[in-house]
Amino acid sequence: MKRLLPPDLKEAAPFLLPLLGFIGAFVLIPVLGAVVNSTLRDVTFLKSEFAGLGNYAWLARNPAFWQSVKFTLLFVALSVPLQMLLGIVFALVLNEKVPLRGLLRACVLIPWVVPAAVSARIWELIYNYSFGLANFLWVATGIPEEPVNWLGTDAGAFIALVLADTWKTTPFVTVILLTGLSAIPEDIYLQAQVDGANLFKRFVKITVPLLKPAIVVALIFRTIDSLRVFDLNYVLTNGGPGGSTTSVSLHGYQYFLLGDFGYGSAVSVVLFLVALSLTLAYIKIGRIGQVIQ
Amino acid sequence: MRRIPDSLQSGMLFAVILLSVVLAVSCAKDRERPLTFAIGGTPSEFALWEKLMDRFQDETGIEVEVIRQPAGTDQRRQGLVIPLASRKSDPDVFLMDVVWIAQFAASGWLDPLEERARRDNLDLNAFFPGIIERVDLYGGRLIALPVLIDGGVLYYRKDLLESRGLSPPETWNELARIAVDIQNEERTTNPGFHGFVWQGAQYEGLVCNFLEVAGSNNGGIGFSNGKVVLDTPENRVAVLFMHDLPHRFRISPPSVYTEMKEEEARLEFQRGNALFERNWPYAWLLHESRGSAVKGKTGIAILPDFPSGRSVSTLGGWHVGISGFSDEKEKAWKLVRYLVSYKIQKEIALEFGNTPGLMDLYDDPEILSVLPHFSKLKEVFQHALPRPTVPYYAQLSDSIQRRLNAALTGGISPAEALSLAERDARRIADRYEKRSGAP
């Protein structure tokens, strides 16, 4: 068993304490505050009192909550792999000595730099029924009789959100993976080439294992970010049609806005726990992989 | 030697910043706090409010600071809920959407006004009848006063109806029939033309529209023995009709249930792309503004009904209240009285075409000469129906919105949507009502 405290605690303490204080004040206390709040009946117009797991019981019975869970999980399950895949492809291409590489690398970052609410507005203009770009192009093909109401069905609105999110966040994955790629020494590849490994073999046996830490980091960030997706659907669909694109964050926010802080906190705590366990799982899987190697 | 001045410089800069912050804070503390008044809106509306507040200060010597809120209703609500829930003394005075009042009152955020009103002989009969009783009285106490009131109206293209010898429709079926015919004719020159635009996106406006269609069929959100009633034959007819507008009659664009809120509908009509439009009175002056394609071609009418019912408008509007945490309630009351005075209400109307809470203004010749549609609005507001005044209305509305919106997409049937909405609503009422002692 490892010792819990380092032996040189006395010397380390002055250096660690400021950081611990910072984390405590700005991370730990707010999180604990939310947990405490989630056990209260904290509704502006009712007397505040202890409710135990009452908010969680209501959450389990609330169809709107389950609808938001379904949307959020589907959103993560589709958008994260898509972004990872595209991110790897972009990173590999941009890692090669292609012409204008510097310019291309800079361009790839543009969607990531655009604030999420702004990019949601841009996509709103693309999907707009009467004057959106998508319908303009669709009608220009001469196939349809009438324009399409892209956001008008559950599936349509869902796919529209996944596309918008992928456009916006693939650059993030690309950059993380590019950093990982540039850290892989060139001579390993040369050596493998001498040993007769082909391009595919080199990718599977060298690139992927050595890129794994970067992949895990990108996965963690993207998964957590997608789990708490808020601004994109808040602006683009406002959770519609029929509540089908309401994410868990948006659901919690709506209850905060309506003055039910206890329930809103319960939703946040659930989201926090899911994000935490997924993160731990990723790290664990990442570690196991390293141990096997 | 060069490094020392560098760190000295940044140190001095830091010290100067710190010092100025400390100075600013202490100065702010020394000065007497002005009365704070939270309002939201467009930049030009702020200009008017600030002008009015300057005048108020000249007349009373009370300094007022306008706290600018965003234009969006949700953001305005958020901007008030946070300071009030944390019991802050500012804003002292604020405008509330009519549907927040029950929650704010039940939360104990509003200072009762009836004693001051009695003392100062404020004539409550000068406001529209029914509105004070149904909205501004909560638990028998007067907690707000109407500053601006609103109700849904039907805008129509006067030119297109008159050239065919038609008058505005009195029933919903008539509206659909006229819209189908004229849409077909107009489409030959304007392929983007639609018969009827309204608010069907998943938000509060959808509930307003639903209550008007359902209300004109003797339906709506009912309460029977403390239970919410939604799944009724009258409501099914109403939701089916709303569903049919884009899907069967095809006189409303499909975007009506995804994108259309007030502004989207207004712009569509204003570009000359719609025959009928359901909207609030604010759209009138914009339709009549320079550059509008429908300038001089717009008529205004009460909303149609079903043969068995009568026209209904959903009551909207903004009411003023005083924070229960204000430490300047007497000054705040002076401001409230000022805001609901005839002179100021008239100025708000004349300057922006906003519809004030005092009824007599709708007969004022000076106003009618500039805003002739006010004579029609008086009739609308007299029949405007408030939304349920329960403190958990927002939660109720939120669940109704998603079910109705799902019915509009065609994803579920009107009957299914209403029965699901009713089940959701009863659960919500259960959660918030049992222990709140609300009616």
Chai-1 contact restraints between the chains, C-beta under 6 A:
chainA,res_idxA,chainB,res_idxB,connection_type,confidence,min_distance_angstrom,max_distance_angstrom,comment,restraint_id
A,T44,B,A85,contact,1.0,0.0,6.0,A-B,restraint_1
A,T44,B,S107,contact,1.0,0.0,6.0,A-B,restraint_2
A,F45,B,Q103,contact,1.0,0.0,6.0,A-B,restraint_3
A,F45,B,A106,contact,1.0,0.0,6.0,A-B,restraint_4
A,F45,B,S107,contact,1.0,0.0,6.0,A-B,restraint_5
A,F45,B,P391,contact,1.0,0.0,6.0,A-B,restraint_6
A,L46,B,S436,contact,1.0,0.0,6.0,A-B,restraint_7
A,W58,B,R431,contact,1.0,0.0,6.0,A-B,restraint_8
A,Y129,B,S255,contact,1.0,0.0,6.0,A-B,restraint_9
A,N149,B,P254,contact,1.0,0.0,6.0,A-B,restraint_10
A,N149,B,S255,contact,1.0,0.0,6.0,A-B,restraint_11
A,L151,B,T258,contact,1.0,0.0,6.0,A-B,restraint_12
A,G152,B,P254,contact,1.0,0.0,6.0,A-B,restraint_13
A,G152,B,T258,contact,1.0,0.0,6.0,A-B,restraint_14
A,G240,B,Q202,contact,1.0,0.0,6.0,A-B,restraint_15
A,G240,B,N405,contact,1.0,0.0,6.0,A-B,restraint_16
A,P241,B,T258,contact,1.0,0.0,6.0,A-B,restraint_17
A,P241,B,N405,contact,1.0,0.0,6.0,A-B,restraint_18
A,P241,B,T409,contact,1.0,0.0,6.0,A-B,restraint_19
A,G242,B,R402,contact,1.0,0.0,6.0,A-B,restraint_20
A,G242,B,N405,contact,1.0,0.0,6.0,A-B,restraint_21
A,G242,B,A406,contact,1.0,0.0,6.0,A-B,restraint_22
A,G242,B,T409,contact,1.0,0.0,6.0,A-B,restraint_23
A,G242,B,G411,contact,1.0,0.0,6.0,A-B,restraint_24
A,G243,B,R402,contact,1.0,0.0,6.0,A-B,restraint_25
A,L257,B,Q78,contact,1.0,0.0,6.0,A-B,restraint_26
A,L258,B,A394,contact,1.0,0.0,6.0,A-B,restraint_27
A,L258,B,Q395,contact,1.0,0.0,6.0,A-B,restraint_28
A,G259,B,V81,contact,1.0,0.0,6.0,A-B,restraint_29
